[in-house]
Amino acid sequence: MRVLVIVLVAANALFFAWSRGWLDLVTGIPADGGREPQRLAAQQHPERIQPLAASAAAALSQRSCLELGPLEGDAALAAAQAALKAAGAEAQLHSSEQPGVWVVATIKLADPDFRARKEATYKQMRLAFEPLEGLPAEQPAFVLGRHASAAEAAAEIAALERRGLKGLRVLALKPPVSRHTLVIAQADGLLAGRLKASKDPAFAAGFKACSAPPPSAASTASAASAAGASAASR
């Protein structure tokens, strides 16, 4: 009788340990069977899962190439990238550098008589000039040349000084600007609709169809097959 009690206690202890999952690796038989509750526990926000309507399912199958831009400056780029990430969109970056404009300008010509003498001198030397615009704090003045860099403008001043002209300076009329475009190569219909309808200021530049959309896999395969057939027929 004592042996039977010991066997029953041991069996109950083993069953308790197995039911807790402590013997899964030993027995190879998981206590939870095929229910796999760990998968349910690993779910994140299951309440957000909802069945799609037929129209939404059709929109998901649509693919289009969208581009956002141009975005001028790094701050605008960073804001747009953050907004796209929040919307769940991945975009490729295309950037270009827009050169600035530096001018060779005279000093401020506040005195009308002095300004008239300068104008007569430039006409006599057959130098092209124009009134300075865009920098109110530096006006009135004349502009004798426009350049894509400050070094080029300084070189022109050196050349003009060798001809006897004084009182010239380099002014930055327009600083160089980085211009960016973000391209979403494969946007489904739902994503494209959300992005175009968004009122986020980071998307103020607007989304439009890509100017040169990337070739699809099908068109690439067709082109390769055509090239192979052409080579075989030679």
CYANA upper distance limits for C-alpha pairs under 8 A (distance plus 0.5 A):
  1 MET  CA      5 VAL  CA      6.89
  2 ARG  CA      6 ILE  CA      6.82
  3 VAL  CA      7 VAL  CA      6.68
  4 LEU  CA      8 LEU  CA      6.67
  5 VAL  CA      9 VAL  CA      6.67
  6 ILE  CA     10 ALA  CA      6.63
  7 VAL  CA     11 ALA  CA      6.56
  8 LEU  CA     12 ASN  CA      6.61
  9 VAL  CA     13 ALA  CA      6.62
 10 ALA  CA     14 LEU  CA      6.63
 11 ALA  CA     15 PHE  CA      6.58
 12 ASN  CA     16 PHE  CA      6.52
 13 ALA  CA     17 ALA  CA      6.71
 14 LEU  CA     18 TRP  CA      6.61
 15 PHE  CA     19 SER  CA      6.48
 16 PHE  CA     20 ARG  CA      6.81
 17 ALA  CA     21 GLY  CA      7.10
 17 ALA  CA     22 TRP  CA      5.97
 17 ALA  CA     23 LEU  CA      6.95
 18 TRP  CA     22 TRP  CA      6.12
 18 TRP  CA     23 LEU  CA      5.52
 18 TRP  CA     24 ASP  CA      7.34
 18 TRP  CA     31 ALA  CA      6.69
 19 SER  CA     31 ALA  CA      5.78
 19 SER  CA     32 ASP  CA      8.47
 20 ARG  CA     31 ALA  CA      7.45
 21 GLY  CA     30 PRO  CA      7.11
 21 GLY  CA     31 ALA  CA      5.85
 21 GLY  CA     32 ASP  CA      8.23
 23 LEU  CA     27 THR  CA      6.41
 23 LEU  CA     28 GLY  CA      8.38
 23 LEU  CA     30 PRO  CA      8.44
 24 ASP  CA     28 GLY  CA      5.86
 24 ASP  CA     29 ILE  CA      6.17
 24 ASP  CA     30 PRO  CA      5.38
 24 ASP  CA     31 ALA  CA      7.20
 25 LEU  CA     29 ILE  CA      8.29
 25 LEU  CA     30 PRO  CA      8.46
 29 ILE  CA     33 GLY  CA      7.73
 32 ASP  CA     36 GLU  CA      6.89
 32 ASP  CA     37 PRO  CA      7.93
 36 GLU  CA     40 LEU  CA      7.96
 37 PRO  CA     41 ALA  CA      6.73
 38 GLN  CA     42 ALA  CA      6.59
 39 ARG  CA     43 GLN  CA      7.12
 45 HIS  CA     49 ILE  CA      8.29
 52 LEU  CA     56 ALA  CA      6.40
 52 LEU  CA     57 ALA  CA      6.53
 53 ALA  CA     57 ALA  CA      6.72
 54 ALA  CA     58 ALA  CA      6.69
 55 SER  CA     59 ALA  CA      6.71
 56 ALA  CA     60 LEU  CA      6.77
 56 ALA  CA    190 LEU  CA      7.51
 57 ALA  CA     61 SER  CA      7.26
 58 ALA  CA     62 GLN  CA      7.36
 59 ALA  CA    188 ASP  CA      7.14
 59 ALA  CA    189 GLY  CA      4.91
 59 ALA  CA    190 LEU  CA      6.23
 60 LEU  CA    188 ASP  CA      5.67
 60 LEU  CA    189 GLY  CA      5.89
 60 LEU  CA    190 LEU  CA      6.47
 61 SER  CA    188 ASP  CA      6.99
 61 SER  CA    189 GLY  CA      7.69
 62 GLN  CA    187 ALA  CA      8.44
 62 GLN  CA    188 ASP  CA      5.74
 62 GLN  CA    189 GLY  CA      5.75
 63 ARG  CA    186 GLN  CA      5.99
 63 ARG  CA    187 ALA  CA      5.87
 63 ARG  CA    188 ASP  CA      5.13
 63 ARG  CA    189 GLY  CA      6.87
 64 SER  CA    185 ALA  CA      7.46
 64 SER  CA    186 GLN  CA      6.00
 64 SER  CA    187 ALA  CA      5.78
 64 SER  CA    188 ASP  CA      7.04
 64 SER  CA    189 GLY  CA      8.07
 64 SER  CA    192 ALA  CA      8.38
 64 SER  CA    209 ALA  CA      8.16
 65 CYS  CA    183 VAL  CA      7.72
 65 CYS  CA    184 ILE  CA      6.23
 65 CYS  CA    185 ALA  CA      5.01
 65 CYS  CA    186 GLN  CA      5.96
 65 CYS  CA    187 ALA  CA      6.62
 65 CYS  CA    209 ALA  CA      6.43
 65 CYS  CA    210 CYS  CA      6.02
 65 CYS  CA    213 PRO  CA      6.46
 65 CYS  CA    214 PRO  CA      8.39
 66 LEU  CA    183 VAL  CA      6.32
 66 LEU  CA    184 ILE  CA      5.66
 66 LEU  CA    185 ALA  CA      6.96
 66 LEU  CA    186 GLN  CA      8.37
 66 LEU  CA    187 ALA  CA      7.52
 66 LEU  CA    192 ALA  CA      8.22
 66 LEU  CA    207 PHE  CA      6.71
 66 LEU  CA    208 LYS  CA      6.08
 66 LEU  CA    209 ALA  CA      5.31
 66 LEU  CA    210 CYS  CA      5.72
 67 GLU  CA    181 THR  CA      7.11
 67 GLU  CA    182 LEU  CA      5.99
 67 GLU  CA    183 VAL  CA      4.80
 67 GLU  CA    184 ILE  CA      6.58
 67 GLU  CA    207 PHE  CA      6.05
 67 GLU  CA    208 LYS  CA      6.10
 67 GLU  CA    209 ALA  CA      6.73
 67 GLU  CA    210 CYS  CA      5.89
 68 LEU  CA    181 THR  CA      6.19
 68 LEU  CA    182 LEU  CA      5.64
 68 LEU  CA    183 VAL  CA      6.98
 68 LEU  CA    203 PHE  CA      7.77
 68 LEU  CA    205 ALA  CA      6.95
 68 LEU  CA    206 GLY  CA      6.30
 68 LEU  CA    207 PHE  CA      5.23
 68 LEU  CA    208 LYS  CA      7.25
 69 GLY  CA    180 HIS  CA      7.05
 69 GLY  CA    181 THR  CA      5.22
 69 GLY  CA    182 LEU  CA      7.09
 69 GLY  CA    205 ALA  CA      5.73
 69 GLY  CA    206 GLY  CA      7.09
 69 GLY  CA    207 PHE  CA      7.73
 70 PRO  CA    179 ARG  CA      6.60
 70 PRO  CA    180 HIS  CA      6.00
 70 PRO  CA    181 THR  CA      5.69
 70 PRO  CA    205 ALA  CA      7.02
 71 LEU  CA     76 ALA  CA      6.41
 71 LEU  CA     77 LEU  CA      6.58
 71 LEU  CA    179 ARG  CA      6.05
 71 LEU  CA    180 HIS  CA      5.42
 71 LEU  CA    181 THR  CA      6.71
 71 LEU  CA    205 ALA  CA      7.28
 72 GLU  CA     76 ALA  CA      6.82
 72 GLU  CA     77 LEU  CA      7.92
 72 GLU  CA    177 VAL  CA      7.07
 72 GLU  CA    178 SER  CA      6.43
 72 GLU  CA    179 ARG  CA      5.12
 72 GLU  CA    180 HIS  CA      6.87
 73 GLY  CA     77 LEU  CA      7.04
 73 GLY  CA    177 VAL  CA      6.60
 73 GLY  CA    178 SER  CA      5.70
 73 GLY  CA    179 ARG  CA      6.68
 73 GLY  CA    180 HIS  CA      8.07
 74 ASP  CA     78 ALA  CA      6.63
 74 ASP  CA    178 SER  CA      7.59
 75 ALA  CA     79 ALA  CA      6.80
 76 ALA  CA     80 ALA  CA      6.72
 76 ALA  CA    202 ALA  CA      7.40
 77 LEU  CA     81 GLN  CA      6.64
 77 LEU  CA    180 HIS  CA      7.30
 78 ALA  CA     82 ALA  CA      6.69
 79 ALA  CA     83 ALA  CA      6.74
 79 ALA  CA    202 ALA  CA      6.08
 80 ALA  CA     84 LEU  CA      6.63
 80 ALA  CA    202 ALA  CA      5.37
 80 ALA  CA    203 PHE  CA      6.85
 81 GLN  CA     85 LYS  CA      6.65
 81 GLN  CA     91 ALA  CA      8.44
 82 ALA  CA     86 ALA  CA      6.77
 83 ALA  CA     87 ALA  CA      6.81
 83 ALA  CA    200 ASP  CA      8.20
 83 ALA  CA    202 ALA  CA      7.21
 84 LEU  CA     88 GLY  CA      6.79
 84 LEU  CA     89 ALA  CA      5.72
 84 LEU  CA     90 GLU  CA      7.47
 84 LEU  CA     91 ALA  CA      8.25
 85 LYS  CA     89 ALA  CA      6.08
 85 LYS  CA     90 GLU  CA      7.25
 87 ALA  CA    195 LEU  CA      8.35
 89 ALA  CA    184 ILE  CA      7.84
 89 ALA  CA    187 ALA  CA      8.39
 89 ALA  CA    191 LEU  CA      8.19
 90 GLU  CA    184 ILE  CA      6.82
 91 ALA  CA    182 LEU  CA      6.13
 91 ALA  CA    183 VAL  CA      5.56
 91 ALA  CA    184 ILE  CA      5.08
 91 ALA  CA    185 ALA  CA      7.78
 92 GLN  CA    182 LEU  CA      6.03
 92 GLN  CA    183 VAL  CA      5.48
 92 GLN  CA    184 ILE  CA      6.94
 92 GLN  CA    185 ALA  CA      8.27
 93 LEU  CA    180 HIS  CA      7.48
 93 LEU  CA    181 THR  CA      6.51
 93 LEU  CA    182 LEU  CA      5.35
 93 LEU  CA    183 VAL  CA      6.98
 94 HIS  CA    180 HIS  CA      6.22
 94 HIS  CA    181 THR  CA      5.64
 94 HIS  CA    182 LEU  CA      6.83
 94 HIS  CA    183 VAL  CA      8.16
 95 SER  CA    178 SER  CA      7.42
 95 SER  CA    179 ARG  CA      6.18
 95 SER  CA    180 HIS  CA      4.84
 95 SER  CA    181 THR  CA      6.80
 96 SER  CA    178 SER  CA      6.44
 96 SER  CA    179 ARG  CA      5.82
 96 SER  CA    180 HIS  CA      6.94
 97 GLU  CA    176 PRO  CA      7.65
 97 GLU  CA    177 VAL  CA      6.53
 97 GLU  CA    178 SER  CA      5.10
 97 GLU  CA    179 ARG  CA      6.55
 98 GLN  CA    176 PRO  CA      6.13
 98 GLN  CA    177 VAL  CA      5.62
 98 GLN  CA    178 SER  CA      6.45
 98 GLN  CA    179 ARG  CA      7.22
 99 PRO  CA    148 ALA  CA      6.57
 99 PRO  CA    149 SER  CA      8.41
 99 PRO  CA    175 PRO  CA      7.95
 99 PRO  CA    176 PRO  CA      5.19
 99 PRO  CA    177 VAL  CA      7.24
100 GLY  CA    148 ALA  CA      6.20
100 GLY  CA    149 SER  CA      7.37
100 GLY  CA    172 ALA  CA      8.30
100 GLY  CA    173 LEU  CA      8.13
100 GLY  CA    174 LYS  CA      5.59
100 GLY  CA    175 PRO  CA      4.98
100 GLY  CA    176 PRO  CA      4.37
100 GLY  CA    177 VAL  CA      7.58
101 VAL  CA    146 ARG  CA      7.04
101 VAL  CA    147 HIS  CA      6.20
101 VAL  CA    148 ALA  CA      5.63
101 VAL  CA    149 SER  CA      7.23
101 VAL  CA    172 ALA  CA      6.78
101 VAL  CA    173 LEU  CA      5.93
101 VAL  CA    174 LYS  CA      5.38
101 VAL  CA    175 PRO  CA      6.98
101 VAL  CA    176 PRO  CA      8.00
102 TRP  CA    146 ARG  CA      6.29
102 TRP  CA    147 HIS  CA      5.66
102 TRP  CA    148 ALA  CA      6.67
102 TRP  CA    149 SER  CA      6.46
102 TRP  CA    150 ALA  CA      6.24
102 TRP  CA    153 ALA  CA      6.97
102 TRP  CA    170 VAL  CA      7.16
102 TRP  CA    171 LEU  CA      6.14
102 TRP  CA    172 ALA  CA      5.02
102 TRP  CA    173 LEU  CA      5.91
102 TRP  CA    174 LYS  CA      7.37
103 VAL  CA    143 VAL  CA      6.99
103 VAL  CA    144 LEU  CA      7.85
103 VAL  CA    145 GLY  CA      6.07
103 VAL  CA    146 ARG  CA      4.97
103 VAL  CA    147 HIS  CA      6.59
103 VAL  CA    153 ALA  CA      6.76
103 VAL  CA    170 VAL  CA      6.23
103 VAL  CA    171 LEU  CA      5.87
103 VAL  CA    172 ALA  CA      7.00
103 VAL  CA    173 LEU  CA      7.04
104 VAL  CA    143 VAL  CA      6.23
104 VAL  CA    144 LEU  CA      5.97
104 VAL  CA    145 GLY  CA      5.66
104 VAL  CA    146 ARG  CA      7.01
104 VAL  CA    153 ALA  CA      6.29
104 VAL  CA    154 ALA  CA      8.19
104 VAL  CA    156 GLU  CA      7.99
104 VAL  CA    157 ILE  CA      7.31
104 VAL  CA    168 LEU  CA      7.16
104 VAL  CA    169 ARG  CA      6.29
104 VAL  CA    170 VAL  CA      5.48
104 VAL  CA    171 LEU  CA      7.13
105 ALA  CA    132 LEU  CA      7.95
105 ALA  CA    141 ALA  CA      7.16
105 ALA  CA    142 PHE  CA      6.06
105 ALA  CA    143 VAL  CA      4.89
105 ALA  CA    144 LEU  CA      6.47
105 ALA  CA    145 GLY  CA      8.03
105 ALA  CA    168 LEU  CA      6.11
105 ALA  CA    169 ARG  CA      5.90
105 ALA  CA    170 VAL  CA      6.73
105 ALA  CA    171 LEU  CA      7.32
106 THR  CA    141 ALA  CA      6.06
106 THR  CA    142 PHE  CA      5.97
106 THR  CA    143 VAL  CA      7.12
106 THR  CA    144 LEU  CA      8.38
106 THR  CA    167 GLY  CA      6.35
106 THR  CA    168 LEU  CA      4.99
106 THR  CA    169 ARG  CA      6.61
107 ILE  CA    138 GLU  CA      8.43
107 ILE  CA    141 ALA  CA      6.74
107 ILE  CA    167 GLY  CA      6.20
107 ILE  CA    168 LEU  CA      6.54
107 ILE  CA    169 ARG  CA      7.35
108 LYS  CA    138 GLU  CA      6.68
108 LYS  CA    139 GLN  CA      6.38
108 LYS  CA    140 PRO  CA      6.03
108 LYS  CA    141 ALA  CA      5.55
109 LEU  CA    114 PHE  CA      7.21
109 LEU  CA    115 ARG  CA      5.89
109 LEU  CA    139 GLN  CA      7.97
109 LEU  CA    140 PRO  CA      6.00
109 LEU  CA    141 ALA  CA      5.95
110 ALA  CA    114 PHE  CA      8.45
110 ALA  CA    115 ARG  CA      7.85
110 ALA  CA    139 GLN  CA      8.46
110 ALA  CA    140 PRO  CA      6.72
111 ASP  CA    115 ARG  CA      6.71
112 PRO  CA    116 ALA  CA      6.65
113 ASP  CA    117 ARG  CA      6.82
114 PHE  CA    118 LYS  CA      6.81
115 ARG  CA    119 GLU  CA      6.72
116 ALA  CA    120 ALA  CA      6.72
117 ARG  CA    121 THR  CA      6.69
118 LYS  CA    122 TYR  CA      6.78
119 GLU  CA    123 LYS  CA      6.76
120 ALA  CA    124 GLN  CA      6.63
121 THR  CA    125 MET  CA      6.74
122 TYR  CA    126 ARG  CA      6.45
122 TYR  CA    127 LEU  CA      5.61
122 TYR  CA    128 ALA  CA      7.80
122 TYR  CA    129 PHE  CA      8.00
123 LYS  CA    127 LEU  CA      6.52
123 LYS  CA    128 ALA  CA      8.16
127 LEU  CA    144 LEU  CA      7.81
128 ALA  CA    144 LEU  CA      6.64
128 ALA  CA    145 GLY  CA      8.40
129 PHE  CA    142 PHE  CA      6.70
129 PHE  CA    143 VAL  CA      5.90
129 PHE  CA    144 LEU  CA      5.09
129 PHE  CA    145 GLY  CA      7.83
130 GLU  CA    142 PHE  CA      5.95
130 GLU  CA    143 VAL  CA      5.75
130 GLU  CA    144 LEU  CA      7.34
131 PRO  CA    140 PRO  CA      7.79
131 PRO  CA    141 ALA  CA      6.50
131 PRO  CA    142 PHE  CA      5.09
131 PRO  CA    143 VAL  CA      6.47
132 LEU  CA    139 GLN  CA      7.00
132 LEU  CA    140 PRO  CA      7.25
132 LEU  CA    141 ALA  CA      5.91
132 LEU  CA    142 PHE  CA      5.74
132 LEU  CA    143 VAL  CA      5.99
133 GLU  CA    139 GLN  CA      8.04
134 GLY  CA    173 LEU  CA      7.57
135 LEU  CA    139 GLN  CA      7.19
135 LEU  CA    173 LEU  CA      7.76
136 PRO  CA    140 PRO  CA      8.45
145 GLY  CA    153 ALA  CA      8.01
145 GLY  CA    156 GLU  CA      8.47
146 ARG  CA    153 ALA  CA      7.68
147 HIS  CA    152 GLU  CA      6.58
147 HIS  CA    153 ALA  CA      6.27
148 ALA  CA    152 GLU  CA      7.63
149 SER  CA    153 ALA  CA      7.09
150 ALA  CA    154 ALA  CA      6.65
150 ALA  CA    170 VAL  CA      7.43
150 ALA  CA    172 ALA  CA      8.12
151 ALA  CA    155 ALA  CA      6.69
152 GLU  CA    156 GLU  CA      6.93
153 ALA  CA    157 ILE  CA      6.92
153 ALA  CA    170 VAL  CA      6.76
154 ALA  CA    158 ALA  CA      6.82
154 ALA  CA    169 ARG  CA      8.43
154 ALA  CA    170 VAL  CA      7.05
155 ALA  CA    159 ALA  CA      6.87
156 GLU  CA    160 LEU  CA      6.68
157 ILE  CA    161 GLU  CA      6.53
157 ILE  CA    168 LEU  CA      7.11
157 ILE  CA    169 ARG  CA      7.81
158 ALA  CA    162 ARG  CA      6.89
159 ALA  CA    163 ARG  CA      7.29
160 LEU  CA    164 GLY  CA      7.16
160 LEU  CA    165 LEU  CA      6.13
160 LEU  CA    166 LYS  CA      8.46
161 GLU  CA    165 LEU  CA      5.21
161 GLU  CA    166 LYS  CA      6.44
183 VAL  CA    210 CYS  CA      7.88
185 ALA  CA    213 PRO  CA      7.67
185 ALA  CA    214 PRO  CA      7.44
187 ALA  CA    191 LEU  CA      6.55
187 ALA  CA    192 ALA  CA      6.35
188 ASP  CA    192 ALA  CA      6.61
189 GLY  CA    193 GLY  CA      6.57
190 LEU  CA    194 ARG  CA      6.77
191 LEU  CA    195 LEU  CA      6.65
192 ALA  CA    196 LYS  CA      6.63
193 GLY  CA    197 ALA  CA      6.61
194 ARG  CA    198 SER  CA      6.51
195 LEU  CA    207 PHE  CA      8.13
196 LYS  CA    206 GLY  CA      7.96
196 LYS  CA    207 PHE  CA      6.77
198 SER  CA    203 PHE  CA      8.03
199 LYS  CA    203 PHE  CA      7.80
199 LYS  CA    204 ALA  CA      8.38
200 ASP  CA    204 ALA  CA      7.67
203 PHE  CA    207 PHE  CA      8.05
209 ALA  CA    213 PRO  CA      8.46
215 PRO  CA    219 SER  CA      6.82
215 PRO  CA    220 THR  CA      6.92
216 SER  CA    220 THR  CA      6.70
217 ALA  CA    221 ALA  CA      6.60
218 ALA  CA    222 SER  CA      6.64
219 SER  CA    223 ALA  CA      6.58
220 THR  CA    224 ALA  CA      6.71
221 ALA  CA    225 SER  CA      6.63
222 SER  CA    226 ALA  CA      6.60
223 ALA  CA    227 ALA  CA      6.62
224 ALA  CA    228 GLY  CA      6.64
225 SER  CA    229 ALA  CA      6.61
226 ALA  CA    230 SER  CA      6.58
227 ALA  CA    231 ALA  CA      6.68
228 GLY  CA    232 ALA  CA      6.66
229 ALA  CA    233 SER  CA      6.76
230 SER  CA    234 ARG  CA      7.21
